[in-house]
Structures are given as C-alpha cells and as structure tokens.
Amino acid sequence: MSSSDVTRQGIRGERPGREAVPPRRERRGGRGERLMVDKAEFTSYYGRPVIKPPSWQPLDIAGYFFLGGLAGAGSVLAAGAHATGRPGMARALKTSSALALGGSVAALVHDLGRPARFANMLRVFKPTSPMSVGSWILAGYGPLATGAALLDRAGRLPRAGALCTAGAALLGPAVATYTAVLAADTAVPAWHDAHRELPFVFAGSALAAASGAALLAAPVAETGPARRTALAGCAAEIAASRLMRRRLGVVAETYRNGKAGRLTRAAEALSVLGTAGALLAPAAGRFGRRYERYGRFGRPAAVAAGAALLAASVCTRFGVFEAGVASARDPKYTVVPQRERVERRGNPARSGE
C-alpha cells in the first residue's frame, strides 16, 4: 500500500507541498514552448576552463605584437619621410624598424623554443593559416627593412636603398596588423570575438608607436607628419577599442577588469597625453626661442610625447594579451556568447534578421 491512497473522500495520506506544478512556458518567436525542467545553469567540470588558456609568455608574445607593429608602421612613415625630403626622420624610422624587427623575431623564436621551428614554418605556404602567411611576410620584409637601414647609414647605393625602403613600406601594413589576425584565429574569446575591430586597434597602435619613435629620434623640424600621424593613429585606436568593447557584450569585461583593464585605461591616457605633447611641441620650441631664459622646450616636449606614445602602444598590446588569457580561464566567456549566438539563430526576430 502506498503512502497516499485515492478514496471517495479524496486523497488519504497526501503530504503537503507535493502538488504537480504545470510546466513553464517560454515565449520564443511568438509561440509557446513547453520546458519540462528549468534551464540548467552552466558550471564547468570541476571548475576547469572550457578551452586551454594560452601558454605563451607575455613578454614574448605581447612584445612580439608591439615590436612587429612598430617595425611595420615605421617603414611606412620612413618611406613618406624619404619621399618628402626629411632625411633625419627617414633615417631614424628605418633604424627603429630594423631594430624592432630583430627584437620581434627574437621574441617569437624565444617563445617557439628553437630557431629551427621558425625555419620549419617556411617549408610550406598555407594561405588559410595566419601563422604561415605571417612567417612569409616577415621573411620578405626582414631583408628589405634591414637593407634600407644599413644602406641609409652607410650612405651607399641610394637607388637600392630607395627600392628597399619602398618594398618595406609595401609590406609594412601587413607586418603591423597580421598579428591581430593571428590572435583572432584562435579560440580565445577576447581575441576571436573581436576579429572585426582588433586589426584596426593594432593598426592605430602601430601608427602611434612609429610616430613616437620619430618624435624621440628625429629632428623636431622634420616631425610634422609624425605629429599628424600620432593624432590619427591614437584616434583610430581609441575609437576601434571602444567600439570593440561595446560589441563584445559580456566578453568586454575582460578588457575592463583586472590587469587588462588597468593596461587599457593607461593606454588611453598615455595616448591622449602623447598626442597633446606632440601637437604642442612646435609651440614649445617657438616659445623657448622667443624667451631664451626658459630654454628650448621643443626637443624635450617631443621626447616626452614620443615616450608616452610608445608606452601607450606597449600598454595596448599587453592589455589585449592579458584580456585574452583572462577570457580563456573563465568558462563564462566561452559559454555565454555561444548560448547567445544559438538563441539569435533560433529567433530571427531577436537577431534583427
């Protein structure tokens, strides 16, 4: 005999709180859908990440991102300075690009563990692989950037130097931005979901860094294009970064919080300060020449602005790296966007289609 029996008088032995509860209805696309159980809340297996966090060292890979951007954008500005008769600025940027390229390749090889691994990537060309395409871009860009710097320093073979300068400038934009495509091609949510804006963030950051290098090392009188480029690069970087964070939804938390958030805010502040200093440097120089007792302020102002722009670019690249690591470690940033995409596909009205 069960603990509750049905009799003419009703149910005998009924325990309170055991009534049947009708299933909830969820509105989807204007129709009701029965849910027999409540929606499950996601928890990962023993709190483990859903995807494997990047094992890269921040100094190697974030440094590789920064130095590659500095080299590529520097070659573009160097070609412009060479074409417009600014030899001091052209030489400074050719040199900085060659040095940055060497540091970038050294950081990449250090992360790979053995130099032979980089050479092995050149055994085949795979257009669908950002790493393969990037390796070949570096292999073509390296001799051109190095040759442009060495020939300019030596004062030999000006035609060959001009050809190297032009060739490096043609490959420079790809060198400055292919690392963004490389990062976005991974499963890391903060990088993969930002595939639309991340190349523009890297391009703006690279232009700001190259402008900073010019302000640091070139004569102030020749840095007019660098100052204007700094303004354009910082504006593009900040606009693309904010648009990216607005579109990413919950994943944008990784760019706002923790170490990545501090680096992102520092990058924006340094970009504004560096751009303002770059634009005010000529005025400071004129003020110093007019009032000799205050000294010549143009050069110190340009150096301070250049250092701020370089530091801003460093903060941007390290901030992007830290955001990616944080998003890979927390399962929420992998699962929640996936659920949202599934719901949008199942409900065209909600997705705006």
C-alpha positions, 0 to 999 in steps of 0.5 A: 500500500502506498503512502497516499491512497485515492478514496471517495473522500479524496486523497488519504495520506497526501503530504503537503507541498507535493502538488504537480506544478504545470510546466513553464512556458517560454515565449520564443518567436511568438509561440509557446514552448513547453520546458519540462525542467528549468534551464540548467545553469552552466558550471564547468567540470570541476571548475576547469576552463572550457578551452586551454588558456594560452601558454605563451609568455607575455613578454614574448608574445605581447612584445612580439605584437608591439615590436612587429607593429612598430617595425611595420608602421615605421617603414611606412612613415620612413618611406613618406619621410624619404619621399618628402625630403626629411632625411633625419626622420627617414633615417631614424624610422628605418633604424627603429624598424630594423631594430624592432624587427630583430627584437620581434623575431627574437621574441617569437623564436624565444617563445617557439623554443628553437630557431629551427621551428621558425625555419620549419614554418617556411617549408610550406605556404598555407594561405588559410593559416595566419601563422604561415602567411605571417612567417612569409611576410616577415621573411620578405620584409626582414631583408628589405627593412634591414637593407634600407637601414644599413644602406641609409647609414652607410650612405651607399647605393641610394637607388637600392636603398630607395627600392628597399625602403619602398618594398618595406613600406609595401609590406609594412601594413601587413607586418603591423596588423597580421598579428591581430589576425593571428590572435583572432584565429584562435579560440580565445574569446577576447581575441576571436570575438573581436576579429572585426575591430582588433586589426584596426586597434593594432593598426592605430597602435602601430601608427602611434608607436612609429610616430613616437619613435620619430618624435624621440629620434628625429629632428623636431623640424622634420616631425610634422607628419609624425605629429599628424600621424600620432593624432590619427593613429591614437584616434583610430585606436581609441575609437576601434577599442571602444567600439570593440568593447561595446560589441563584445557584450559580456566578453568586454569585461575582460578588457575592463577588469583586472590587469587588462583593464588597468593596461587599457585605461593607461593606454588611453591616457598615455595616448591622449597625453602623447598626442597633446605633447606632440601637437604642442611641441612646435609651440614649445620650441617657438616659445623657448626661442622667443624667451631664451631664459626658459630654454628650448622646450621643443626637443624635450616636449617631443621626447616626452610625447614620443615616450608616452606614445610608445608606452601607450602602444606597449600598454595596448598590446599587453592589455589585449594579451592579458584580456585574452588569457583572462577570457580563456580561464573563465568558462563564462566567456566561452559559454555565454556568447555561444548560448547567445549566438544559438538563441539569435539563430533560433529567433530571427526576430531577436537577431534583427534578421 
